[in-house]
Amino acid sequence: MQTTPSVVPTTFPRLLLDHAARRPREPALREKEYGIWQTWSWQDVADDVRHLAGGLAALGFDAGQNLAIIGDNRPHLYMAFIAAQSLSGVPVPLYQDAVAAEMAFVMEDASIDYAFAENQEQVDKLLELRERVPGLITHIFFDDPRGLRHYTQPGLMSVQALIELGRRHESTHPAFYSDAVARVQPGDVSVILYTSGTTGKPKGVCQTHASFIASARGGVETDGLNPRDNVISYLPPAWVGDHLFSIAQWMVAGFTINCPESAGTVAIDLREIGPTYYFAPPRVFEAMLTSVSIRMEDAARFKQWLYARFMALARRVGADILDGRPVGAADRALYALGNVLVYGPLRNVLGLSRIRVAYTAGAAIGPDLFRFFRSIGINLKQLYGQTETCAYVCIQKNGRVKLHSVGEAAPGMEIRIAPGGEVLVRGVSVLKEYYKRPDATAEVMDAEGFFHTGDAGVIDEEGHLRIIDRAKDVGQLAGGAMFAPNYIENKLKFFPQIKEAVCFGQGKDKVCAFLNIDFEAVGNWAERRGLAYSGYVDLAGKPDVLQMMGECIAQVNADLAAEAGMADTQIARFLVLHKELDPDDDELTRTRKVRRGFIAEKYGVLVEALYTGRTAQHIETQVKFEDGRTGTVSANLSIVDAKVWPAVKAAA
């Protein structure tokens, strides 16, 4: 399966200069600071990038060197990417919530001498690393000076001072920047993005200007993105999805990106901006649905009745209306009324009232969650890809969205299913190499140039790809039934009360599960019932909460019983963990993917208890706090038998 791209190879610095020449005064970037939106025009961005590059060059940053970038979404952070690229250097973004010890591997692997840090928190981490590894990180540039006035360590400089240094450099080297940009080639590495390290040490994925620009152009042309579009940039800049949407597509389409004031104000800023184009991983949409559910539980009875009535209609005809399919006149009229009374206000509350197109990627999204957003008129679609493919392999086109597929091959991409079911891809987005790891590159790239994704999937008769699960996670129960844990977990996470789920069953006689409650949703539910609790551990172990979790699992089991070949994968037993799974405890990656093998080993005593028929198990777990300290959490966990259903026979 292959499609043909429309690609004009170029580089990110040249794209920026082109926008500055064609639309110098139009808004390129906004940031909310102290409650007020500040705007950079395309000319402003080009000027700041030029001066940042000049300042870096004056300090010795040269072609082939790597610039670490650590922080939240900030204008000068995004400009730092292009400034490094302008000098034929390579930006290396790191997750801003990682502790210093986690950063150490990447900083040493990428031989970082120059680092861009957002604020005091990130500067402190870098200074700690520099003390630990002498000779590492000679220059640190900070964007936010608060708290850093009395720091006197060598090599520490504010971004404003770096820009001023660049201005002075330009006055004595007027042709320097244009000459440097002219030397940058489409095939040069434009960024090194480190993988999340689900199964081992992270690997640096080297992507070129050409690969990311071609990937961005494919999405821009598919959805007609243009300079009038608005995007809110709030996801980690170290994640490939943010790099595709907030840098690559920004540079290709020329739309405006908006940086929120803080992580805590994203929902408010989203409503203020009213983006026309939106991107989020499934966990963000799960959180949105949870907030809606909490609001409705607190609403008056009439509003609850109205919501339930119109949401039932939306589930039945909403997606068809969105896709322009035939719908009866009566249903269409009722849906229009629902749009006034329920769907429109709901979209507005979520900050999605002006959305023309929205995407989700990074993990599989449950079909029920997917259906919910499309049914209320949000044009949510799936994008499939990996860090090694610029998050760009499949794309769903308007009018051709299927709930259980991730779409067709994106422009410039070719997909093949290997005999064992693994998805193989080849095309414009595939990585150049793993940084300093020719052995790892050879493992994932075959002689024909296909990248081995590690995902198991099938292609249907219309050319749509359906991802079953990670190939290494797909297995069989002892009785021979296929076991795809991620598929079941996504069904569980549709319920607003369930924040995370981990299913086990490979080689076993039944499926068992760990659950995390959503503390906000379940806490609200408990308070409305007068159920007192002292914290997460206490609430998670309440008999009423366990009963509610059992009811959610019973509904999932009913769905599985009705699906062909899935009845044997119903969840037989479960427990609610005494703590939330956390990246700081190595249970999740920084992109919140479950580290299944690690969890199975760490909580081996709980897995054993599930499969040996015990009704309770004591557990004591070490946890890490944000300041680096450690502690323990212990509890006696109840193990519950879930309701399972007989398989539903297909109609003759």
MARLO-18644 format. One record per residue (C-alpha): x, y, z; residue in one letter. Coordinates in steps of 0.05 Angstrom, whole numbers, padded with zeros to 5 digits, always signed. Layout:
BEGIN
XYZa/...
This chain:
BEGIN
+00000+00000+00000m/+00033+00064-00023q/+00015+00137-00037t/+00053+00191-00075t/+00075+00254-00039p/+00079+00326-00062s/+00146+00346-00033v/+00192+00406-00043v/+00255+00391-00003p/+00282+00449+00037t/+00305+00465+00107t/+00273+00496+00169f/+00316+00559+00169p/+00298+00572+00096r/+00224+00562+00110l/+00228+00613+00166l/+00262+00664+00121l/+00209+00652+00068d/+00152+00666+00116h/+00187+00729+00142a/+00195+00754+00070a/+00123+00738+00048r/+00084+00756+00112r/+00131+00796+00157p/+00078+00827+00202r/+00030+00768+00208e/+00030+00732+00276p/+00075+00671+00280a/+00079+00659+00355l/+00041+00680+00417r/+00055+00670+00491e/+00011+00685+00550k/+00051+00720+00604e/+00021+00751+00667y/-00048+00741+00636g/-00033+00779+00572i/-00019+00749+00504w/+00047+00772+00473q/+00056+00766+00398t/+00117+00754+00354w/+00109+00767+00280s/+00145+00724+00229w/+00197+00780+00222q/+00205+00782+00298d/+00217+00707+00299v/+00266+00710+00242a/+00305+00767+00277d/+00308+00731+00344d/+00330+00665+00310v/+00384+00701+00272r/+00411+00735+00335h/+00406+00670+00376l/+00447+00636+00322a/+00497+00692+00321g/+00505+00689+00396g/+00515+00613+00394l/+00567+00621+00339a/+00604+00675+00379a/+00609+00626+00436l/+00638+00571+00392g/+00576+00530+00374f/+00591+00500+00306d/+00565+00452+00253a/+00553+00381+00279g/+00547+00401+00352q/+00485+00386+00393n/+00443+00436+00432l/+00402+00407+00490a/+00334+00441+00498i/+00295+00431+00563i/+00232+00466+00584g/+00158+00478+00574d/+00130+00508+00510n/+00161+00577+00504r/+00173+00621+00442p/+00249+00625+00451h/+00252+00550+00463l/+00221+00538+00394y/+00266+00590+00364m/+00327+00555+00395a/+00311+00494+00352f/+00317+00534+00287i/+00376+00575+00312a/+00416+00511+00323a/+00394+00484+00255q/+00416+00549+00222s/+00487+00534+00242l/+00482+00461+00218s/+00477+00441+00290g/+00426+00393+00319v/+00375+00407+00374p/+00365+00352+00425v/+00301+00364+00466p/+00293+00330+00534l/+00230+00319+00575y/+00223+00377+00624q/+00194+00333+00680d/+00253+00285+00679a/+00299+00287+00740v/+00373+00300+00732a/+00391+00227+00737a/+00345+00211+00678e/+00376+00266+00636m/+00446+00241+00649a/+00444+00186+00597f/+00420+00231+00541v/+00467+00288+00558m/+00527+00242+00558e/+00504+00202+00498d/+00495+00265+00457a/+00559+00297+00484s/+00523+00361+00504i/+00566+00424+00513d/+00511+00475+00501y/+00442+00473+00534a/+00380+00516+00531f/+00340+00515+00596a/+00272+00547+00609e/+00280+00567+00681n/+00314+00558+00749q/+00287+00487+00757e/+00320+00464+00693q/+00384+00503+00706v/+00391+00469+00774d/+00386+00401+00740k/+00439+00419+00689l/+00486+00446+00742l/+00478+00382+00782e/+00495+00342+00720l/+00556+00385+00706r/+00582+00372+00776e/+00571+00298+00768r/+00604+00294+00699v/+00663+00342+00693p/+00671+00373+00623g/+00597+00364+00606l/+00553+00425+00591i/+00600+00484+00588t/+00546+00535+00568h/+00475+00541+00597i/+00425+00592+00570f/+00363+00607+00611f/+00298+00639+00586d/+00265+00658+00652d/+00313+00696+00698p/+00270+00691+00761r/+00309+00661+00818g/+00375+00663+00780l/+00399+00733+00797r/+00453+00709+00845h/+00477+00649+00805y/+00550+00660+00787t/+00570+00593+00758q/+00613+00597+00695p/+00579+00591+00627g/+00511+00614+00652l/+00477+00666+00607m/+00407+00692+00597s/+00373+00685+00529v/+00368+00761+00525q/+00443+00766+00536a/+00454+00713+00482l/+00410+00753+00433i/+00449+00816+00449e/+00514+00779+00437l/+00485+00756+00370g/+00469+00828+00351r/+00541+00849+00364r/+00566+00788+00325h/+00521+00808+00266e/+00549+00879+00265s/+00619+00852+00252t/+00597+00792+00209h/+00538+00818+00168p/+00537+00760+00119a/+00549+00705+00170f/+00476+00683+00180y/+00457+00680+00106s/+00520+00642+00090d/+00507+00593+00147a/+00435+00580+00125v/+00458+00569+00054a/+00503+00512+00078r/+00446+00473+00111v/+00422+00416+00067q/+00355+00379+00066p/+00391+00314+00081g/+00425+00341+00144d/+00401+00317+00211v/+00352+00369+00238s/+00336+00339+00306v/+00354+00281+00351i/+00292+00256+00389l/+00305+00203+00442y/+00257+00145+00447t/+00218+00136+00512s/+00258+00075+00532g/+00199+00029+00544t/+00243-00033+00542t/+00313-00007+00554g/+00359+00054+00547k/+00331+00110+00503p/+00359+00114+00432k/+00371+00179+00395g/+00330+00180+00331v/+00364+00223+00277c/+00313+00256+00231q/+00330+00302+00173t/+00301+00368+00150h/+00274+00331+00089a/+00239+00277+00129s/+00203+00323+00178f/+00185+00374+00124i/+00157+00320+00078a/+00117+00291+00136s/+00090+00360+00154a/+00073+00376+00082r/+00033+00312+00076g/-00011+00330+00135g/-00017+00403+00114v/-00041+00383+00044e/-00088+00329+00070t/-00125+00377+00116d/-00116+00443+00079g/-00078+00475+00137l/-00061+00548+00123n/-00035+00613+00155p/-00104+00629+00184r/-00103+00568+00230d/-00087+00572+00304n/-00054+00518+00346v/-00041+00514+00421i/+00027+00484+00436s/+00027+00452+00505y/+00054+00381+00497l/+00127+00364+00515p/+00174+00392+00461p/+00216+00329+00468a/+00157+00287+00442w/+00157+00273+00367v/+00083+00294+00362g/+00097+00364+00386d/+00157+00370+00340h/+00114+00351+00280l/+00056+00398+00297f/+00090+00456+00333s/+00153+00462+00291i/+00149+00423+00225a/+00076+00438+00207q/+00083+00509+00236w/+00141+00522+00188m/+00106+00489+00128v/+00036+00517+00136a/+00053+00584+00168g/-00002+00582+00220f/+00003+00613+00289t/+00026+00573+00350i/+00004+00595+00419n/+00043+00578+00483c/+00001+00575+00546p/+00020+00611+00609e/+00032+00547+00647s/+00012+00474+00648a/-00043+00491+00698g/-00075+00544+00653t/-00079+00502+00589v/-00154+00491+00594a/-00167+00566+00604i/-00119+00586+00550d/-00150+00535+00503l/-00218+00569+00510r/-00187+00638+00501e/-00149+00620+00437i/-00203+00576+00407g/-00155+00537+00362p/-00177+00514+00294t/-00128+00456+00294y/-00114+00413+00355y/-00070+00355+00373f/-00069+00312+00436a/-00051+00241+00457p/-00110+00197+00480p/-00096+00211+00554r/-00115+00285+00543v/-00181+00266+00511f/-00192+00216+00567e/-00182+00272+00617a/-00231+00316+00579m/-00284+00262+00581l/-00271+00252+00655t/-00282+00327+00668s/-00348+00324+00629v/-00371+00264+00668s/-00356+00299+00734i/-00394+00361+00713r/-00454+00320+00693m/-00455+00282+00758e/-00460+00349+00795d/-00512+00377+00747a/-00587+00383+00761a/-00631+00324+00744r/-00662+00357+00683f/-00594+00373+00654k/-00572+00301+00666q/-00634+00276+00631w/-00623+00325+00573l/-00550+00304+00566y/-00566+00230+00568a/-00622+00237+00516r/-00581+00277+00466f/-00517+00238+00476m/-00555+00174+00458a/-00576+00209+00394l/-00505+00233+00381a/-00476+00163+00389r/-00526+00138+00338r/-00521+00192+00283v/-00469+00244+00303g/-00410+00213+00267a/-00451+00202+00204d/-00472+00275+00203i/-00400+00296+00213l/-00378+00253+00154d/-00435+00277+00109g/-00470+00209+00106r/-00546+00202+00096p/-00586+00213+00161v/-00661+00216+00167g/-00694+00285+00170a/-00723+00275+00239a/-00655+00253+00268d/-00620+00310+00233r/-00669+00361+00262a/-00662+00331+00332l/-00586+00333+00325y/-00590+00407+00305a/-00630+00420+00368l/-00579+00380+00408g/-00524+00422+00378n/-00556+00484+00407v/-00573+00454+00475l/-00516+00404+00489v/-00462+00393+00437y/-00445+00466+00422g/-00440+00487+00496p/-00400+00423+00510l/-00350+00439+00455r/-00345+00510+00481n/-00330+00486+00553v/-00275+00441+00526l/-00245+00498+00486g/-00258+00462+00420l/-00315+00504+00392s/-00274+00530+00332r/-00239+00464+00316i/-00236+00447+00242r/-00192+00386+00250v/-00163+00351+00311a/-00115+00292+00316y/-00095+00242+00367t/-00032+00199+00365a/+00022+00170+00409g/-00019+00111+00433a/-00081+00073+00412a/-00147+00109+00428i/-00206+00068+00450g/-00262+00066+00398p/-00314+00089+00450d/-00273+00150+00468l/-00261+00164+00394f/-00336+00158+00379r/-00354+00205+00436f/-00315+00265+00408f/-00336+00253+00336r/-00408+00245+00356s/-00411+00315+00386i/-00384+00346+00322g/-00309+00348+00334i/-00271+00325+00272n/-00224+00282+00312l/-00179+00236+00271k/-00121+00189+00284q/-00049+00196+00262l/-00005+00135+00267y/+00071+00135+00270g/+00131+00130+00315q/+00190+00173+00335t/+00228+00136+00280e/+00176+00158+00228t/+00164+00231+00249c/+00097+00207+00279a/+00075+00200+00206y/+00056+00134+00174v/-00020+00134+00168c/-00069+00191+00166i/-00145+00191+00168q/-00177+00232+00113k/-00243+00270+00120n/-00302+00225+00104g/-00259+00162+00109r/-00252+00155+00185v/-00261+00087+00215k/-00264+00079+00291l/-00222+00016+00292h/-00168+00037+00242s/-00112+00088+00242v/-00125+00107+00169g/-00091+00097+00103e/-00018+00105+00083a/+00000+00178+00088a/+00027+00214+00026p/+00097+00189+00012g/+00090+00126+00055m/+00086+00052+00039e/+00060-00001+00087i/+00071-00076+00086r/+00050-00130+00135i/+00104-00181+00149a/+00086-00255+00152p/+00085-00253+00228g/+00037-00194+00227g/+00087-00138+00242e/+00075-00071+00208v/+00133-00050+00162l/+00138+00020+00133v/+00180+00055+00081r/+00179+00127+00056g/+00193+00200+00068v/+00188+00200+00144s/+00235+00142+00162v/+00294+00157+00206l/+00364+00168+00179k/+00396+00128+00235e/+00400+00119+00310y/+00452+00165+00339y/+00518+00128+00347k/+00481+00062+00344r/+00492+00028+00276p/+00476-00039+00308d/+00407-00014+00331a/+00395+00018+00262t/+00410-00048+00228a/+00361-00085+00273e/+00301-00042+00252v/+00318-00028+00179m/+00317-00085+00129d/+00352-00091+00062a/+00292-00061+00024e/+00291+00001+00067g/+00230-00019+00109f/+00228+00003+00181f/+00203-00051+00228h/+00153-00016+00274t/+00145-00070+00326g/+00069-00062+00320d/+00023-00118+00299a/-00031-00099+00250g/-00075-00117+00190v/-00096-00079+00128i/-00169-00083+00108d/-00199-00087+00039e/-00202-00010+00034e/-00129-00001+00051g/-00140+00020+00123h/-00090-00003+00175l/-00115-00031+00241r/-00064-00036+00297i/-00076-00095+00343i/-00022-00082+00395d/+00053-00080+00403r/+00078-00143+00369a/+00117-00164+00431k/+00054-00156+00474d/+00007-00196+00429v/+00006-00268+00453g/-00040-00325+00470q/-00077-00349+00531l/-00063-00420+00553a/-00126-00442+00515g/-00101-00412+00449g/-00143-00349+00446a/-00106-00287+00420m/-00089-00239+00476f/-00079-00164+00459a/-00074-00128+00527p/-00074-00057+00500n/-00141-00068+00465y/-00173-00088+00531i/-00138-00033+00570e/-00166+00021+00523n/-00236-00005+00534k/-00226+00001+00609l/-00197+00072+00605k/-00260+00097+00570f/-00292+00098+00638f/-00277+00164+00672p/-00266+00128+00738q/-00207+00088+00710i/-00143+00127+00697k/-00097+00070+00679e/-00102-00005+00668a/-00052-00061+00659v/-00076-00130+00635c/-00039-00196+00642f/-00053-00263+00609g/+00004-00286+00565q/+00008-00362+00573g/-00043-00360+00630k/-00111-00392+00634d/-00147-00325+00644k/-00138-00249+00639v/-00127-00209+00702c/-00118-00134+00711a/-00088-00079+00753f/-00128-00014+00756l/-00114+00057+00777n/-00173+00099+00797i/-00179+00170+00772d/-00173+00205+00839f/-00212+00267+00818e/-00270+00230+00786a/-00276+00176+00840v/-00265+00228+00895g/-00322+00269+00868n/-00366+00207+00864w/-00349+00189+00936a/-00362+00258+00963e/-00431+00261+00932r/-00447+00196+00968r/-00420+00219+01035g/-00364+00168+01031l/-00306+00194+01073a/-00234+00179+01054y/-00165+00203+01076s/-00127+00199+01011g/-00113+00158+00949y/-00095+00093+00985v/-00157+00095+01028d/-00204+00113+00971l/-00176+00060+00924a/-00189+00006+00975g/-00260+00024+00993k/-00310-00034+00982p/-00357+00014+00946d/-00302+00035+00898v/-00283-00037+00885l/-00356-00052+00869q/-00358+00006+00820m/-00294-00018+00787m/-00326-00087+00781g/-00386-00057+00746e/-00340-00023+00696c/-00304-00088+00682i/-00370-00125+00675a/-00389-00076+00619q/-00323-00087+00584v/-00331-00162+00591n/-00400-00158+00560a/-00370-00122+00500d/-00314-00174+00494l/-00365-00231+00498a/-00401-00201+00439a/-00338-00194+00395e/-00316-00252+00352a/-00258-00290+00383g/-00254-00244+00444m/-00300-00279+00495a/-00242-00318+00525d/-00203-00254+00539t/-00254-00227+00589q/-00223-00202+00654i/-00231-00256+00707a/-00200-00221+00767r/-00174-00152+00784f/-00146-00108+00838l/-00140-00033+00847v/-00069-00011+00859l/-00052+00028+00922h/-00014+00081+00883k/-00018+00114+00815e/+00030+00088+00763l/+00082+00142+00754d/+00139+00159+00706p/+00182+00179+00766d/+00176+00107+00791d/+00195+00080+00722d/+00126+00047+00715e/+00108+00092+00656l/+00150+00126+00604t/+00152+00202+00600r/+00098+00197+00546t/+00057+00155+00596r/+00063+00089+00560k/+00059+00028+00606v/+00125-00007+00618r/+00089-00074+00622r/+00149-00119+00636g/+00175-00073+00691f/+00107-00070+00724i/+00099-00146+00721a/+00167-00154+00755e/+00159-00098+00806k/+00090-00123+00827y/+00104-00197+00818g/+00073-00214+00885v/+00008-00182+00863l/+00008-00218+00796v/+00019-00284+00833e/-00038-00268+00880a/-00085-00255+00822l/-00070-00323+00791y/-00067-00365+00854t/-00137-00350+00879g/-00120-00305+00938r/-00172-00255+00960t/-00123-00205+00990a/-00049-00188+00987q/-00004-00141+01027h/+00043-00098+00987i/+00096-00046+01006e/+00124-00004+00949t/+00180+00046+00945q/+00162+00112+00912v/+00202+00173+00889k/+00181+00244+00905f/+00192+00304+00859e/+00249+00330+00901d/+00288+00265+00893g/+00271+00236+00962r/+00243+00166+00968t/+00190+00135+01013g/+00144+00076+01018t/+00070+00064+01009v/+00038+00001+01036s/-00032-00029+01035a/-00073-00092+01040n/-00104-00099+00971l/-00169-00137+00959s/-00172-00182+00898i/-00240-00185+00865v/-00271-00236+00819d/-00303-00202+00759a/-00368-00220+00725k/-00357-00257+00660v/-00408-00270+00606w/-00421-00328+00558p/-00399-00316+00487a/-00452-00284+00443v/-00465-00328+00382k/-00463-00293+00315a/-00528-00290+00277a/-00534-00341+00222a/
